[in-house]
Amino acid sequence: MTAPLIRVQDVTMAFGDHVVQRDLTFDVLPGEVLAIAGGSGCGKSTLLRHLIGLQAPAAGQVLHGTQDLYTADANTLGVLRQGFGVAFQAGALWSSMTVGENVMLPMQLFTDRDAQACEQDARFKLALVGLGGSFEAEPAQLSGGMRKRAAIARALALDPPLLFLDEPSAGLDPLSSAHLDDLIRHLRDDLGTAVVMVSHELGSLFALADRILFLDAQTKTMTALGPPDELLHRGPPGVRAFLRRGATESETEAA
């Protein structure tokens, strides 16, 4: 069996005495789309910050391979972080750089590629996400959907096996959201990229997720983990009710 890319063991997330979630234990597997879902305020984006090294757990471990992300020294942490890409909800592109310069930045910082190789690879990554003509554009010239795709191109700059996406479809019109779903599906199916995706978009959950991890704000722990269709029919009652709305919406769109 292939080893997990990430292993989360008995993690508690807290702000001081306020516990957000407790006893979280799950793996992220190579080549899967794992969606983190649940109601507002359950800690979805907080969990994402724990997985990428921005917020230490109050208890438990976040293992990338065999290395605990929060006991690693600075050099080891730097190497670990080159193994995954992150696209934040608002894109977080540097406004003082062109789109191409944004995508080239990780290559310039962490590889020995020359300028021509960096530009060639950045143009390829932008073409991959459907922005082949935007290398010289300023981030402010892009639509919301284009900024999200540019952020994904930058997250892919070092060809990581793992990608983290925070609400990739938030605020997008249905057509832009569908195009973004197609891109994520392509990354998984054709490039073998594993994706951890925070999302409240039920249509995207059914379209993309191999497994869904549900967080519950009341019990403050995970209540389900599994394929969407399986959870829809055999998950806990609250999870089934949550997913039933998404299944209904998907059937309505298909009609």
Secondary structure per residue as TSV (DSSP state, phi and psi in degrees):
chain	resnum	aa	ss	phi	psi
A	1	M	-	360.0	136.6
A	2	T	-	-67.4	136.8
A	3	A	-	-69.1	144.4
A	4	P	-	-63.6	150.3
A	5	L	S	-73.3	-39.2
A	6	I	E	-133.6	141.4
A	7	R	E	-127.8	117.2
A	8	V	E	-99.6	124.1
A	9	Q	E	-126.0	113.2
A	10	D	E	52.0	44.5
A	11	V	E	-82.9	133.5
A	12	T	E	-114.2	130.0
A	13	M	E	-107.8	132.0
A	14	A	E	-152.7	152.9
A	15	F	E	-114.3	99.8
A	16	G	T	63.7	-125.0
A	17	D	T	-85.5	-7.0
A	18	H	E	-87.6	110.5
A	19	V	E	-83.0	127.4
A	20	V	E	-89.4	-50.5
A	21	Q	E	-147.3	150.4
A	22	R	E	-134.8	157.9
A	23	D	E	57.4	43.2
A	24	L	E	-86.2	123.1
A	25	T	E	-139.3	116.9
A	26	F	E	-165.7	166.1
A	27	D	E	-115.8	156.7
A	28	V	E	-112.2	121.3
A	29	L	-	-97.7	150.1
A	30	P	T	-58.5	137.3
A	31	G	T	73.4	12.8
A	32	E	-	-108.6	159.2
A	33	V	E	-102.9	112.6
A	34	L	E	-105.1	117.9
A	35	A	E	-100.0	135.8
A	36	I	E	-102.2	119.9
A	37	A	E	-133.2	170.4
A	38	G	E	147.1	173.4
A	39	G	S	-70.3	170.6
A	40	S	T	-60.8	138.1
A	41	G	T	81.1	9.7
A	42	C	S	-84.1	-12.6
A	43	G	S	106.0	22.3
A	44	K	H	-61.2	-54.1
A	45	S	H	-69.6	-30.3
A	46	T	H	-63.4	-41.7
A	47	L	H	-62.0	-41.6
A	48	L	H	-58.9	-42.2
A	49	R	H	-62.6	-35.8
A	50	H	H	-66.1	-36.4
A	51	L	H	-72.2	-24.5
A	52	I	T	-105.7	5.4
A	53	G	T	91.3	15.7
A	54	L	S	-94.8	-15.7
A	55	Q	S	-148.9	120.6
A	56	A	-	-77.0	142.4
A	57	P	-	-70.6	152.1
A	58	A	S	-71.1	-27.2
A	59	A	E	-155.5	157.0
A	60	G	E	93.6	-175.5
A	61	Q	E	-131.0	146.5
A	62	V	E	-118.7	104.2
A	63	L	E	-99.9	122.4
A	64	H	E	-99.7	107.7
A	65	G	T	68.9	-120.8
A	66	T	T	-107.2	2.9
A	67	Q	E	-100.5	125.7
A	68	D	E	-70.5	123.5
A	69	L	T	-60.0	-27.6
A	70	Y	T	-103.5	5.8
A	71	T	T	-116.5	-0.3
A	72	A	-	-71.7	143.8
A	73	D	-	-75.0	173.2
A	74	A	H	-60.1	-41.4
A	75	N	H	-66.5	-43.9
A	76	T	H	-64.9	-41.0
A	77	L	H	-62.2	-39.3
A	78	G	H	-61.5	-41.0
A	79	V	H	-66.7	-43.4
A	80	L	H	-60.0	-42.5
A	81	R	H	-68.2	-22.8
A	82	Q	T	-74.1	-11.2
A	83	G	T	-88.6	0.5
A	84	F	E	-145.1	153.6
A	85	G	E	-113.7	152.9
A	86	V	E	-131.5	131.9
A	87	A	E	-120.7	112.3
A	88	F	-	-78.5	165.3
A	89	Q	T	-57.8	-42.9
A	90	A	T	-92.0	4.8
A	91	G	-	94.0	-46.1
A	92	A	-	56.2	37.8
A	93	L	-	-76.5	146.3
A	94	W	-	-72.9	116.8
A	95	S	T	-69.3	-21.6
A	96	S	T	-83.8	-2.0
A	97	M	S	-116.7	153.8
A	98	T	-	-69.8	168.8
A	99	V	H	-60.0	-43.7
A	100	G	H	-62.2	-41.2
A	101	E	H	-65.1	-36.1
A	102	N	H	-59.3	-45.0
A	103	V	H	-71.8	-33.9
A	104	M	H	-73.9	-23.1
A	105	L	H	-54.5	-48.9
A	106	P	H	-60.4	-35.2
A	107	M	H	-65.3	-41.9
A	108	Q	H	-67.6	-33.6
A	109	L	H	-80.4	-34.2
A	110	F	H	-121.8	4.2
A	111	T	-	-132.2	170.1
A	112	D	-	-104.7	21.4
A	113	R	-	-65.4	144.3
A	114	D	-	-78.3	173.3
A	115	A	H	-59.2	-41.6
A	116	Q	H	-64.6	-41.7
A	117	A	H	-66.1	-39.9
A	118	C	H	-61.3	-45.7
A	119	E	H	-64.2	-43.2
A	120	Q	H	-61.4	-43.7
A	121	D	H	-70.6	-37.0
A	122	A	H	-64.1	-41.9
A	123	R	H	-62.5	-38.4
A	124	F	H	-63.9	-43.8
A	125	K	H	-64.4	-39.8
A	126	L	H	-66.3	-39.0
A	127	A	H	-64.2	-36.2
A	128	L	H	-60.2	-35.9
A	129	V	T	-97.1	11.4
A	130	G	T	83.9	23.0
A	131	L	-	-123.6	41.6
A	132	G	T	-60.4	-25.4
A	133	G	T	-99.4	15.1
A	134	S	-	-111.4	14.5
A	135	F	T	-58.9	-43.6
A	136	E	T	-89.8	-2.4
A	137	A	-	-71.8	154.6
A	138	E	-	-87.0	145.4
A	139	P	G	-53.1	-35.7
A	140	A	G	-65.3	-18.9
A	141	Q	G	-82.1	-10.5
A	142	L	S	-90.6	149.4
A	143	S	-	-73.0	171.6
A	144	G	H	-59.2	-44.6
A	145	G	H	-64.5	-37.9
A	146	M	H	-67.6	-38.0
A	147	R	H	-63.2	-39.6
A	148	K	H	-64.2	-40.8
A	149	R	H	-69.2	-36.2
A	150	A	H	-63.9	-38.2
A	151	A	H	-64.5	-36.6
A	152	I	H	-67.3	-40.4
A	153	A	H	-58.2	-43.4
A	154	R	H	-65.1	-39.6
A	155	A	H	-63.9	-25.5
A	156	L	T	-90.4	2.5
A	157	A	T	-55.8	-37.2
A	158	L	T	-100.0	16.4
A	159	D	-	53.0	51.4
A	160	P	-	-73.5	151.5
A	161	P	S	-77.9	-7.0
A	162	L	E	-138.6	135.3
A	163	L	E	-129.4	133.6
A	164	F	E	-109.1	129.3
A	165	L	E	-126.5	125.6
A	166	D	E	-103.0	109.0
A	167	E	S	47.6	60.8
A	168	P	T	-62.6	-28.0
A	169	S	T	-98.4	0.5
A	170	A	T	-61.1	129.1
A	171	G	T	80.3	4.0
A	172	L	-	-95.1	151.1
A	173	D	-	-71.6	162.0
A	174	P	H	-55.8	-38.6
A	175	L	H	-67.3	-45.5
A	176	S	H	-63.1	-39.2
A	177	S	H	-63.5	-40.9
A	178	A	H	-64.7	-39.6
A	179	H	H	-64.3	-38.4
A	180	L	H	-67.9	-39.2
A	181	D	H	-59.1	-42.6
A	182	D	H	-61.1	-39.9
A	183	L	H	-64.4	-46.0
A	184	I	H	-63.8	-39.7
A	185	R	H	-62.8	-40.0
A	186	H	H	-64.4	-41.8
A	187	L	H	-60.1	-41.2
A	188	R	H	-72.8	-51.2
A	189	D	H	-76.0	-38.0
A	190	D	H	-100.0	-29.6
A	191	L	H	-107.6	-10.4
A	192	G	-	73.9	18.4
A	193	T	-	-76.3	129.4
A	194	A	E	-80.7	143.1
A	195	V	E	-129.9	127.9
A	196	V	E	-107.0	119.7
A	197	M	E	-127.6	120.7
A	198	V	E	-84.8	128.5
A	199	S	-	-156.3	145.1
A	200	H	-	-111.3	3.3
A	201	E	-	-83.7	103.9
A	202	L	H	-64.1	-35.2
A	203	G	H	-59.7	-42.3
A	204	S	H	-67.5	-35.6
A	205	L	H	-60.2	-45.8
A	206	F	H	-71.5	-33.6
A	207	A	H	-74.5	-30.5
A	208	L	H	-118.5	-37.7
A	209	A	-	-71.9	129.5
A	210	D	S	-77.3	-37.5
A	211	R	E	-141.2	151.6
A	212	I	E	-120.2	132.2
A	213	L	E	-102.3	120.0
A	214	F	E	-100.3	128.7
A	215	L	E	-106.1	141.7
A	216	D	E	-118.1	127.6
A	217	A	T	-73.6	-26.0
A	218	Q	T	-79.7	-51.5
A	219	T	T	-80.9	-14.2
A	220	K	T	59.1	43.5
A	221	T	E	-159.4	173.6
A	222	M	E	-76.6	137.1
A	223	T	E	-110.7	-14.2
A	224	A	E	-162.8	151.4
A	225	L	E	-151.2	118.9
A	226	G	E	171.1	179.6
A	227	P	-	-63.4	145.6
A	228	P	H	-54.4	-47.5
A	229	D	H	-64.6	-37.6
A	230	E	H	-65.4	-43.3
A	231	L	H	-68.5	-32.9
A	232	L	H	-61.2	-36.1
A	233	H	H	-100.4	-26.8
A	234	R	H	-132.2	11.5
A	235	G	S	-79.3	176.5
A	236	P	-	-58.5	154.0
A	237	P	H	-52.8	-44.0
A	238	G	H	-64.7	-36.6
A	239	V	H	-69.9	-41.8
A	240	R	H	-61.5	-42.0
A	241	A	H	-64.3	-40.9
A	242	F	H	-60.7	-47.5
A	243	L	H	-75.4	-27.1
A	244	R	H	-60.8	-34.7
A	245	R	H	-63.2	-40.6
A	246	G	H	-67.3	-40.1
A	247	A	H	-64.1	-40.4
A	248	T	H	-64.3	-43.4
A	249	E	H	-62.8	-40.6
A	250	S	H	-64.2	-41.0
A	251	E	H	-65.8	-38.3
A	252	T	H	-64.4	-43.0
A	253	E	H	-64.8	-38.9
A	254	A	H	-66.1	-34.4
A	255	A	-	-71.1	360.0
